[in-house]
Structures are given as structure tokens and as C-alpha cells.
Amino acid sequence: LFSISLHVSYIYSTILLLRYVAADRFLGSVVKLLSKISRILLSFLFVFFVFWMTYAVTILLLTGEVVEPIHIPWKFFSNGAFEIFAEVEGEVKEGKITSCTNTTDMSPETAVDCIIRTWLIPVSL
């Protein structure tokens, strides 16, 4: 609780300091520049996280991994982070799924799922 109140008071005092400094002739331009940079950064982060989540969902659909509902946010985060900042496994990137080797012996639902996982999703990656 102490740590949270310390962080909140630090953010509040920093915002107040920036408001007072904005009236200065030289430092006002710096404050204006920082506010524009922060707006641009927030816009970039929004777009980045949209692509991150899209990529993570695509990878999870491609691998066909069953995830418990409690672990879904962590799987989205870890798959997106690993696949963006590391190398995708060759089999996953190429759409080679071990359970989808012979589509003639499968039910139609399973065959459609395998077709989507082996053809459509790798094309979107």
C-alpha cells in the first residue's frame, strides 16, 4: 500500500511540476514537446498491441493448443512477445501440423479445421 501511494503521489507531483514549468519561456517548449511525444508514443503503442494480439491469436489458432480460460491472457502475452521478438518455429510458420497429415480419414469439421490451420493461417503470417 505504501509503494502504491508513493507512485501515485510521484505521478501527481510530476504533473503539477510540469504545469508550473509550462509557464516558463524555455521550459514551456520542452513541456509541449514532451506532451506531443507522449501522445505519439501512446498512438504507436496502441497499434503495436493490436498487431501483437492479432499475431498471438493467429499463432494459438495455428498450433491448435487448448488453453484454459485462466491462462488466456498470459498465452496471448507470451506468444505475442516470443513471436515478435524471437524466431517463429519453422513448422508453425510453414503450417506443418502433426495431427493434420491425412485429411481423407477425418470428419468434415476436423478436415476444415486442418485446412484452415495448414493453408490459410500461414498465408496470413
C-alpha positions in Angstrom: 0.0 0.0 0.0 2.9 2.3 0.8 4.5 1.7 -2.6 1.3 2.4 -4.5 0.7 5.6 -2.6 4.3 6.6 -3.3 3.9 6.0 -7.0 0.6 7.9 -7.2 2.0 10.9 -5.3 5.1 10.9 -7.6 2.9 11.0 -10.7 0.7 13.7 -9.2 3.6 15.9 -8.2 5.3 15.4 -11.6 2.1 16.5 -13.4 1.9 19.5 -11.1 5.5 20.4 -11.7 5.0 20.2 -15.5 2.0 22.5 -15.3 4.1 25.1 -13.4 7.1 24.8 -15.6 4.9 25.1 -18.7 4.6 28.9 -18.0 8.3 29.4 -18.3 9.6 30.6 -21.7 12.2 28.0 -22.3 10.9 25.0 -20.3 7.4 25.6 -21.7 8.5 24.5 -25.1 10.1 21.4 -23.6 6.9 20.5 -21.8 5.0 21.0 -25.1 7.5 18.7 -26.8 7.1 16.0 -24.2 3.3 16.1 -24.4 3.4 15.7 -28.2 6.0 12.9 -27.9 3.8 11.1 -25.3 0.7 11.3 -27.5 2.6 9.9 -30.4 4.0 7.1 -28.2 0.6 6.2 -27.0 -0.7 6.0 -30.5 2.2 3.8 -31.5 1.7 1.5 -28.5 -2.0 1.1 -29.3 -1.2 0.0 -32.9 1.6 -2.2 -31.7 -0.6 -4.0 -29.2 -3.3 -4.5 -31.7 -0.9 -6.3 -34.0 0.7 -8.1 -31.1 -2.7 -9.6 -30.0 -3.6 -10.4 -33.6 -0.4 -12.3 -34.1 -0.7 -14.1 -30.8 -4.2 -15.3 -31.6 -3.1 -16.4 -35.1 -0.2 -18.4 -33.6 -2.5 -20.0 -31.0 -5.0 -21.0 -33.7 -2.3 -22.4 -35.9 -0.8 -24.6 -33.1 -4.3 -25.7 -32.0 -3.2 -25.6 -28.4 -6.0 -25.9 -25.9 -5.7 -23.2 -23.3 -7.7 -22.9 -20.0 -9.6 -19.6 -19.7 -7.4 -18.5 -16.7 -4.3 -18.8 -18.8 -5.5 -17.0 -22.0 -4.1 -13.5 -21.1 -0.7 -15.0 -20.3 -0.7 -17.1 -23.5 -1.6 -14.1 -25.6 1.2 -12.1 -24.0 3.9 -14.8 -24.1 3.1 -16.0 -27.6 3.0 -12.4 -29.0 6.2 -11.4 -27.2 8.1 -14.5 -28.2 6.9 -14.5 -31.8 7.6 -10.8 -32.3 11.0 -10.6 -30.6 12.2 -14.1 -31.4 12.1 -16.6 -34.3 8.9 -18.5 -35.1 9.3 -22.2 -35.2 9.7 -23.5 -38.7 6.9 -26.0 -38.5 4.5 -23.4 -37.1 5.4 -20.8 -39.7 5.0 -23.3 -42.6 1.8 -24.8 -41.3 3.0 -28.3 -40.7 0.6 -29.7 -38.1 1.3 -33.3 -36.9 -2.4 -34.1 -36.3 -3.4 -33.0 -39.9 -1.3 -35.4 -42.0 -4.2 -37.2 -43.7 -7.4 -35.3 -44.2 -9.2 -38.1 -46.1 -9.8 -40.1 -42.8 -11.2 -37.2 -40.8 -14.6 -35.8 -40.2 -15.6 -32.7 -42.2 -15.2 -30.4 -39.2 -11.7 -31.6 -38.5 -10.7 -31.5 -42.1 -11.9 -27.9 -42.4 -10.0 -27.0 -39.3 -6.9 -28.6 -40.6 -7.2 -26.9 -44.0 -7.5 -23.5 -42.2 -4.6 -24.2 -39.9 -2.3 -25.5 -42.7 -3.2 -23.2 -45.6 -5.0 -20.0 -44.5 -3.2 -19.1 -41.3 0.4 -19.5 -42.6 -0.5 -17.2 -45.6 -1.7 -14.6 -43.1 1.5 -14.8 -41.2 
